[in-house]
Amino acid sequence: MRTTLVRILLIWLFSAVGFAAKGKDCVTSDEAAKHANKDVCVEVHVYDVVELADGTRFLDVCSPETPDEKCGFTIVSLREDRVEVGELQKYRDEDVHVRGIVQAMHGRSGMVLSHARQFYGGEPKFKPNPKLLHGFSGEQAKPPIADPNLRPHGRHRAFMNSRDQETLPSK
C-alpha cells in the first residue's frame, strides 16, 4: 500500500514538473509584430524607463543606437495602473519577460502593462468594455440588458383569469 502511494506521488510530481516546464515560449520584440491581437510572452531588454508629464510610462526596449522611428515595439503603462504595476525603474538595464496582448500603437507594435503579474507570466488586469457598461449602474432596479424574456408581453396574465370563469352546474 505504501509503495503504491509513493509511486502515485512520484508520478504526480513528475507530471507537475513537466507541465510547469511547458510554459509559453517568449518571442522577441521583432517577432511580436507577427502576433497582433494575441496573448504572448515577449522577451525584451529594458534600456530605459521614460515617464511623460501625464504619468504614462514607457519601457524603452530599443537600443540607444536605434532611431525612434525605427523602433518597432514598445511597452506602455498607463497612469491609472501605476499602483498595480509598481515601480518600473528597477527593470532598467534588465532582461524581462512580459505577457500581454500585442496591439498596434501609432505605427508600431506594443503591449499595455497593466499589472505587475505580467512580468511573471500572469494575465493583464481586466478592464471592462465601457461601451457595454453604458447606462448601467449597480444601484438601478432594471436589468443591464433589454432581454425580451424579462418583461411582460401584453396585459397581466394570471393562472385563472377572472373573466374566464366556468359556471358550475346547479344541483
C-alpha positions as CSV (number, residue, x, y, z in Angstrom):
1,M,0.0,0.0,0.0
2,R,2.8,2.4,0.9
3,T,4.8,1.7,-2.2
4,T,1.7,2.4,-4.3
5,L,1.2,5.7,-2.6
6,V,4.8,6.6,-3.2
7,R,4.6,5.7,-6.9
8,I,1.4,7.8,-7.3
9,L,3.1,10.7,-5.5
10,L,6.2,10.4,-7.8
11,I,4.1,10.2,-10.9
12,W,2.1,13.3,-9.9
13,L,5.3,15.2,-9.0
14,F,7.0,14.4,-12.4
15,S,3.9,15.3,-14.3
16,A,3.6,18.6,-12.4
17,V,7.2,19.4,-13.1
18,G,6.7,18.5,-16.8
19,F,3.6,20.7,-17.0
20,A,5.3,23.7,-15.4
21,A,8.3,23.3,-17.8
22,K,5.9,23.5,-20.8
23,G,5.1,27.2,-20.3
24,K,4.7,29.5,-23.3
25,D,7.9,30.3,-25.1
26,C,8.6,34.0,-25.3
27,V,9.1,35.8,-28.6
28,T,11.5,38.7,-29.3
29,S,10.2,42.2,-29.8
30,D,10.9,41.9,-33.5
31,E,8.7,38.8,-33.7
32,A,5.9,40.3,-31.6
33,A,4.5,42.3,-34.6
34,K,3.6,38.9,-36.2
35,H,1.3,38.1,-33.2
36,A,-1.0,41.1,-33.4
37,N,-4.1,40.8,-31.1
38,K,-2.7,37.7,-29.5
39,D,-1.7,37.0,-25.9
40,V,2.0,36.3,-26.0
41,C,5.1,36.5,-23.8
42,V,7.7,38.9,-25.1
43,E,11.3,38.7,-24.1
44,V,13.0,42.2,-24.1
45,H,15.9,44.1,-22.7
46,V,14.8,47.4,-21.0
47,Y,17.2,50.1,-21.9
48,D,15.3,52.9,-20.2
49,V,12.1,53.8,-18.5
50,V,10.5,57.0,-19.8
51,E,7.8,58.9,-18.0
52,L,5.6,61.5,-19.6
53,A,4.1,64.5,-17.8
54,D,0.6,62.9,-17.7
55,G,2.0,59.8,-15.8
56,T,2.2,57.4,-18.7
57,R,5.4,55.3,-18.6
58,F,7.2,53.5,-21.4
59,L,9.7,50.7,-21.3
60,D,12.2,51.6,-23.9
61,V,13.1,48.2,-25.4
62,C,15.2,49.5,-28.4
63,S,18.9,50.1,-28.1
64,P,20.2,53.7,-27.9
65,E,21.7,53.3,-31.4
66,T,18.2,52.6,-32.9
67,P,16.4,55.8,-34.0
68,D,12.9,56.2,-32.6
69,E,11.2,55.9,-36.0
70,K,13.0,52.5,-36.5
71,C,11.9,51.1,-33.1
72,G,9.1,48.7,-33.9
73,F,7.9,47.7,-30.4
74,T,7.0,49.4,-27.1
75,I,5.6,48.6,-23.7
76,V,3.2,51.2,-22.2
77,S,2.0,51.5,-18.6
78,L,-0.9,54.0,-18.1
79,R,-1.2,56.3,-15.1
80,E,-4.3,54.7,-13.7
81,D,-2.4,51.3,-13.5
82,R,0.5,52.8,-11.5
83,V,-0.5,51.1,-8.2
84,E,-0.9,47.6,-9.8
85,V,2.2,47.9,-11.9
86,G,4.5,49.3,-9.2
87,E,8.0,50.8,-9.7
88,L,9.4,50.3,-13.2
89,Q,12.9,51.8,-12.7
90,K,14.1,48.5,-11.2
91,Y,13.8,46.9,-14.6
92,R,16.2,49.4,-16.3
93,D,19.1,47.5,-17.9
94,E,17.4,44.2,-17.3
95,D,16.2,41.4,-19.5
96,V,12.5,40.8,-18.7
97,H,9.6,38.6,-19.9
98,V,6.3,40.4,-20.2
99,R,3.0,38.7,-21.1
100,G,0.2,40.6,-22.7
101,I,-1.8,41.3,-25.9
102,V,0.2,42.7,-28.7
103,Q,-1.6,45.7,-30.3
104,A,-1.0,48.2,-33.0
105,M,0.1,51.5,-31.4
106,H,0.8,54.6,-33.6
107,G,2.6,52.8,-36.3
108,R,4.3,50.2,-34.2
109,S,3.5,47.1,-32.2
110,G,3.1,47.5,-28.5
111,M,1.8,46.0,-25.3
112,V,-0.1,47.6,-22.4
113,L,1.5,46.8,-19.0
114,S,-1.4,47.0,-16.5
115,H,-0.3,44.7,-13.7
116,A,3.0,43.5,-12.2
117,R,2.0,39.9,-12.6
118,Q,2.6,40.2,-16.3
119,F,6.3,40.1,-15.5
120,Y,5.8,36.6,-14.1
121,G,3.6,35.1,-16.8
122,G,0.3,36.4,-15.4
123,E,-2.5,38.0,-17.3
124,P,-3.2,41.7,-17.7
125,K,-5.7,43.5,-15.5
126,F,-9.3,43.0,-16.6
127,K,-10.8,46.2,-17.9
128,P,-14.5,46.1,-18.8
129,N,-15.6,47.5,-22.2
130,P,-17.1,51.0,-21.5
131,K,-19.5,50.6,-24.4
132,L,-21.1,47.6,-22.8
133,L,-21.5,49.5,-19.5
134,H,-23.3,52.5,-21.0
135,G,-26.4,53.3,-19.0
136,F,-25.8,50.6,-16.3
137,S,-25.4,51.2,-12.6
138,G,-25.3,48.7,-9.8
139,E,-27.9,50.6,-7.9
140,Q,-30.6,50.5,-10.6
141,A,-33.6,48.2,-10.4
142,K,-33.8,47.4,-14.1
143,P,-31.6,44.7,-15.7
144,P,-28.5,45.9,-17.6
145,I,-29.7,44.4,-20.9
146,A,-33.1,44.6,-22.7
147,D,-34.0,41.0,-22.6
148,P,-37.5,40.4,-24.0
149,N,-37.9,37.4,-21.8
150,L,-37.7,39.6,-18.7
151,R,-40.6,41.9,-19.5
152,P,-44.3,41.1,-19.6
153,H,-45.9,40.6,-23.0
154,G,-49.3,42.3,-23.2
155,R,-51.5,42.6,-20.2
156,H,-51.1,40.8,-16.9
157,R,-52.0,37.2,-17.1
158,A,-52.8,35.1,-14.2
159,F,-53.3,31.3,-13.8
160,M,-57.0,31.7,-13.8
161,N,-58.3,34.9,-15.4
162,S,-61.3,36.3,-13.6
163,R,-63.1,36.8,-17.0
164,D,-62.8,33.1,-17.9
165,Q,-64.9,31.6,-15.1
166,E,-66.8,28.5,-15.8
167,T,-70.3,28.2,-14.5
168,L,-70.9,25.2,-12.4
169,P,-74.0,23.2,-13.0
170,S,-76.5,23.7,-10.3
171,K,-77.8,20.7,-8.3
